[in-house]
Amino acid sequence: MLTMSTAFCAAVAGLLVNLGGSSVITSARWLLFGFAAISALGLLTARRAA
């Protein structure tokens, strides 16, 4: 499970960084806000499940 989740997160990180294009700052912003959005969705899902 750990290996699968690591591979999935690496793939998502690669996708988000590529959305930023050639700018390092823009890529970092996409990565930061992308994972923040995924975390927020996980938080909402956990709250509804509890």
QUIBELHU-V20825 format. One record per residue. N is the residue number from 0. SS is DSSP state (H for helix, E for strand, - for the rest). PHI is phi in radians with two decimals (none if undefined). PSI is psi in whole degrees, 0 to 359 (999 if undefined). Layout:
[[N,SS,PHI,PSI] [N,SS,PHI,PSI]]
This chain:
[[0,-,none,318] [1,H,-1.10,318] [2,H,-1.14,320] [3,H,-1.17,319] [4,H,-1.21,325] [5,H,-1.13,318] [6,H,-1.14,319] [7,H,-1.12,315] [8,H,-1.14,324] [9,H,-1.15,321] [10,H,-1.16,318] [11,H,-1.14,319] [12,H,-1.10,318] [13,H,-1.09,319] [14,H,-1.10,314] [15,H,-1.16,321] [16,H,-1.16,322] [17,H,-1.19,333] [18,H,-1.14,334] [19,-,-1.30,346] [20,-,1.34,216] [21,-,-1.51,349] [22,-,-1.42,126] [23,H,-1.18,320] [24,H,-1.15,316] [25,H,-1.14,321] [26,H,-1.11,319] [27,H,-1.14,322] [28,H,-1.13,315] [29,H,-1.05,318] [30,H,-1.13,314] [31,H,-1.10,308] [32,H,-1.26,330] [33,H,-1.14,313] [34,H,-1.24,331] [35,H,-1.14,319] [36,H,-1.16,319] [37,H,-1.12,319] [38,H,-1.14,321] [39,H,-1.13,320] [40,H,-1.11,321] [41,H,-1.14,322] [42,H,-1.13,315] [43,H,-1.11,320] [44,H,-1.13,317] [45,H,-1.15,322] [46,H,-1.19,322] [47,H,-1.24,330] [48,H,-1.34,334] [49,-,-1.42,999]]
